[in-house]
Amino acid sequence: MLKVLNKYLLLPVLLCSFFTSRAQLCTGSLGDPVVSITYGSGVNNPGPQIAGLNTNYTYTSAVCPPDGSYTIVNRSSACFSSTWHDVLTDHTANDQNGYMMLVNASIAPGVFFLDTVKNLCAGTTYEFSSWIVNMLRPGACNGSGIKPNLSFTIETTTGTVIQSYNTGDIPATPSGIWNQYGFFFTLPANTSSLVMRMRNNAPGGCGNDLMLDDIAFRPCGPTLDAHISGGTATQLDFCDNAQQPSLFEATISSGYSSPAYQWQQSTNNGVSWTDIAGATGTTYLRQPGPAANYSYRFTVAEAGNIGVAACRIASNTITINVNPLPVTAATNNGPVCELAEAVISASGGATYQWTDDKGNSYLPGQQLKFPATLVSAGKYYVLVTTDKNCSKSDSTILVVNVSPTADAGADQLICEGANAVLEGSGGGTYRWSPATGLSNSQVDRPLAGPVDTILYILTVTSANGCTDKDSVTVNVMQKPTPDAGADKKIIEGSSVQLDGSISGKDFTWYWSPSISLTNSNSLTPLAAPVSDVTYTLHSVAGNGCGEKTDAVFVRVFKKIIIPNAFSPNGDGINDSWNIEALDTYPESVTEVFNRFGQLVFRSRGYSRNWNGNYNGSPLPVGTYYYTINRNKELPLLSGWVFIVR
């Protein structure tokens, strides 16, 4: 019995090297949390009440809780006229929108936290801790705010206190600062369950307000150090094809009377750990494995407890990153034709280094681009390297096809209206563009008859689909273009000037017929025909491309003679009003009025002479007035005529 007592008296002495006496927190190595209260996370603020949270305080949905209550928040600001600190993130690492417990302590002391832990190992040392912020600003409550004062207590399930710790007054700080408070203890013999309690000791009043997060209960023990043999490194990076066995070593400071060891492995960045079978010494030789990120750690407990997670501590982590080789894909856009752009590409990496089967090297890059030649055909090799510096080679074969040589023939010179045969060659199929003026745009020798000078482009295509282009110009020599001017109208016996003109270069001209023209070789001769006539202006090209013509019509109106008297007395002499040549105006209208303005005669075309009657009766002797409307193109004729009996 004395020996056992001495053992437990000695244990605190052995542990003093890995605990800090001021804060009473473990400074050795910790195990995985047996209890971990982080309050979760969420976007709502405040968050919902947490089920199973044992506390004497009342939950409230208010962001700023009143006295004697608490809430769960992911941020706190502007509470009580900003006499509280603004705390905008919780303490838990990498906890987006993480929640924390905000407490406005009651007038009477009360319990913040209460929990029971089972399946522990007697004789094992544990740490009980929490991160705390004094929410009251130093100047609040006239600078006399009540400071939070907490007790951490470990009890048996029957209520016997095993050990306790008091934070003392937690001072106000200029900003909301997280500080960890807690203590360690050794679980007595024959004890495997306990009760954890956090209690507020400070009196009520102005102040005594705090934020809690990350309440933890976990094994604590001597300092463990795990590293890769041969130095202090804790990380190695391999490429999948270059792995080597790796020897891990661990050291442990004093503190255990009969330690047992177990190496563990994790493939999910330490979220969960698996014991490595047979790895129960202070060294472990890792063998190569599939590409993945591996984590390793060294765990220690008293003999007999190593298989209980709640009773063992763990070392720092050793990381082995086995990086995969790139998944490469080397391709090209071939077959390509000569002088077309060749594009050779690779994928799967961060950098690319190219060579070819002729010993040429190229600038690094994911793609090679160049005009293809028959010489550039062949095999191209690429070394693909990832951002983890793992490399793999690949290759692709570029095929280059021979391109045809298009020949559109010599330029052509033709007269306007003539045709020329284009002389295309060099391909299997042919296409001329544009198709304007061509008899067939898809033969080698089409007939071309454009109306104006034009450039034709010939595209020839070989049997392998490669193309080439050439061009030919068909120059069209234009004939001069005559313009005989507008049609003319004259009265018989008069003359009119013709308005001829010619556009173009190098030409001669003449009019036909030359009759009644002052000069048939003038563009603007005077014409005095005695009857209707069509004159043709001929323009003759000086380049031998023939002539063009244009015509003008000259209308000759007959001159009429209007007598101013006649004697319709039946003597056979001058018995009617004979208007000479009026019958040549078939659309003319002749009207005669008496001195009172009464219409006494009307005739269209004047096919019969007026005999001086009106409604079959002779008109009396006198003066009568006439109008003669030959047509709208000639002026109206008017005057008087005297009837003599």
NUDREN-701818 format. One record per residue (C-alpha): x, y, z. Coordinates in steps of 0.1 Angstrom, whole numbers, plus 5000, padded with zeros to 4 digits. Last residue first. Example, Ala and Ser with C-alpha at 12.3 -4.5 7.8 and 13.67 -1.06 7.14 Angstrom:
# NUDREN-701818
513749895071
512349555078
END
This chain:
# NUDREN-701818
427758513519
431058603537
432058433569
435058603587
437658393607
439258493640
442258393660
443758113682
446557853681
447457673713
451257603716
452657263708
453456963730
449956933745
448456863711
447157053680
444757273701
443057503676
441057793690
438557993669
436658323668
433858413644
433258743625
430058793606
427758673579
424958463594
425458093601
423957853577
421757583592
422557223597
423157253635
425557533628
426757583593
429857763580
431057463558
433857343582
436457123564
436256753570
438956533587
439656803612
441356573638
438656633664
436056893652
433857163670
431657433655
429157683668
430357713704
428658023719
430958293731
428558583722
430758683692
430358333678
432658053688
434757803667
436557493682
439257283666
440756983685
443956803673
444456433679
444756353642
447356633636
448256573600
444656673591
445657033600
447857033569
445957323552
443057463570
440157483544
437157683558
434557583532
432857733501
436057893488
434657873452
432057623444
429357883442
427557733471
427558053493
429957933520
432358223515
435658193534
437758423556
440858423579
442558133562
444757913586
447957753571
449457463590
453157383593
453657003596
455256873628
458656713624
459556463652
463256403656
464156063671
467556013687
469655693684
472555533703
475355323688
478355123700
481455023679
484154773675
486854653699
489654763675
491454973701
490255303685
486655223695
484055353670
481155563684
478055573661
475255823667
472055723649
469455983637
465755883635
463556093612
460156253610
459656483580
461256783564
464556733584
466457033597
469156903620
471957123634
475056923645
476156853681
478556563681
479956683648
480956433621
477556433604
477856813598
474957043590
472556753591
469556733567
470656393555
473656243573
471855923580
473655843602
475856033626
479655993630
482255903657
485855833666
487255673697
490255653720
488755683755
485355653770
482155853772
480455993741
478056293737
475356393712
472956683718
471356743684
470557103675
467157183661
465957323627
462757493613
460857433581
458357193595
457857253632
460357083654
460456813681
463556633695
464356303713
466856333741
470556283736
472556073712
474555913740
477555713729
479555463750
483155403740
483855033740
485554903772
488754703772
488154423798
491254313818
490853953831
493153923861
494353593873
494753453908
496453163926
495452943955
496452613972
494552343988
495152014007
492351764008
494451454002
493151423966
494451773959
492352093960
492752393937
491452733946
491552993917
490953353925
489553573896
490353943895
487954153873
487954413846
484354483835
481454303817
482953963825
483053703798
485153413811
484953063796
486052803822
489252603819
489952403852
486252343860
484252443890
483252803882
481352713850
480552963822
482053243842
480853603841
480553633879
481653303896
483753503921
485753293928
486952993908
486952643922
488952353909
489351983918
492351753914
494852033914
497652213895
495952383865
493752673855
493852833820
490953083818
489353093783
488453443772
485153593761
484053913742
481354163752
483854433761
487154353744
489554113760
492954113778
493953813799
496353763828
498453443826
497353113841
495553033873
498252813886
497752633919
500552423934
499152123954
499952063991
501851764003
500451624035
502051664070
501551394097
502451484132
503151194156
502451244193
504551174224
504351144262
506751164291
505951184328
507051424355
506351494392
507451844403
504551894426
503252164403
503051884377
505651814350
504951694314
507951604293
506851614257
508051424227
507251504190
507351254163
507451334126
506551594100
508451924103
510451854072
507351824050
506452174062
503852294087
503652654097
504252674134
502452634168
503652434198
501352414228
501552374266
504752574267
508452544271
510552674242
511552404218
514252144214
515351984181
516951634181
515351514149
512751304167
511351604184
511751784217
509251964240
509252064276
505852124293
505052284327
501952264350
500751924340
497951724325
497751844290
499751844258
499352024224
500852024189
499252284166
500452284129
499352594110
498952534073
502152574052
501952214040
498752044048
497851914082
497151554093
497251664119
495751874147
498151734173
497851544206
499851464238
497551364267
499251324301
497851204334
500551364355
502351134381
500651124414
502051294445
502851084476
502751334504
504151204536
503251414567
504451354602
502151484628
502951594664
502651334690
499651174706
498351104741
496550804753
493650734777
490450834759
491450644728
491650314747
493950054730
497050194747
495550154781
497149824792
500649964794
500350334802
499650544771
501550664740
500650764705
503050834676
501551014645
501350964608
499551164580
499351044544
498551244513
497851004484
499550824455
499550454464
502050314489
505750294496
506850134529
506950314562
509550194587
508350274623
510450364653
509550404690
507950064689
504349944685
503949944647
502649584645
499349674628
499150044621
496350194642
493850404622
493250774626
490251004617
490051374607
493851384606
494251504571
491951234556
494450954549
495350904586
497950664600
498750554636
501850444655
501250274688
503350274720
503050134755
504550324785
505250154819
506050424845
504950714823
506351064830
509651094814
510051254780
509251064748
511151034715
509850914682
511550794650
510150744615
512050554588
510850614552
510950354524
511550524491
509050654466
510150764431
507350654407
504550814428
506451134432
507551184468
507151464493
508451434528
507351614560
508351604596
511951694593
514151684625
517051494611
518251144601
515050964608
511851144601
510251304631
507951234660
508351424693
506251344724
506251554755
504851384786
501151344792
497751494788
494451314779
491651544768
488651744781
487852044760
485552354761
486252524727
484252844733
483053074760
482153454760
481853654792
479853904812
480553954850
479854334846
477554564864
475954354892
476053994902
478753824923
481653634908
481953264913
480653134879
480952754877
482452514852
481752144860
483151814848
481751494863
483751174864
483950814852
486650554852
487850564888
489450264906
492650454911
492550824909
492451024876
495351264875
494751634871
495251914847
494052274847
492052524827
491952874812
492652974776
492553334766
490553494738
490953874735
488054114731
489854444730
491254684756
491254404782
489154344813
490854114838
489653754846
489453744884
490853424896
490753134872
490052874900
490952514897
489452204911
490451844919
488751514928
485651664944
483351394956
479851424941
478851064936
479851064899
483251164910
484151534907
486351754885
485952124891
486752434870
485952754889
485353084872
485753454882
484353714857
485354064866
482754304880
482954644863
484554934882
485755144853
482655364855
480555054847
482355034813
485855184809
487654854807
485254704781
483154414794
483254094773
485853904794
486753644767
487253274775
488752964759
488052644779
490152374797
490152034814
493451844810
493751484818
496451264835
495950884835
496150684867
492650544862
491550514826
488350674813
485250504801
482850774811
482651154811
479751344827
479051714817
478252044833
478852394819
478052744829
477052674865
475752964886
476753244910
473853474920
473153794902
473253614869
476053614844
475353764809
476753474789
477653444751
478353084740
480153054707
479152964671
481352924641
480353114609
483352944592
485252734617
488852704604
490152714640
487652744668
487953074686
484753234674
484653534650
483253884653
483753964690
482754334695
483454414731
480754504755
479954864766
478854914731
475555074741
474454744757
475754524729
477154684698
478654364684
478553984688
479353724662
478553354655
476153354684
474553114709
472753284737
472953304775
470753414804
470953534840
471053904832
469853994796
471353834765
472554064736
471653874704
468353794719
467153434713
467453354749
468653044767
468353044805
471452984827
471952694851
473752504824
473852154809
473852174771
471951864759
470352034729
472052344717
469652644715
469452774680
471853034665
471853404671
472653484644
471753254616
474553144593
475552834612
478352674632
478852414660
478952494697
482652404699
482352164729
484951894727
484951604752
487351304750
489551534729
492451354711
495551324732
497751594744
501551634745
503451824772
502552184781
499352094799
497652384815
498052484852
497952854841
500752954865
502252604871
502752524835
502652154829
505151934810
508151934833
505951914864
504751574853
507351374872
506751564904
502951524900
503551144896
505751094927
502851114953
500850874931
503650624931
504450674968
500950584976
501250264956
504450164974
502850245008
500050005000
END
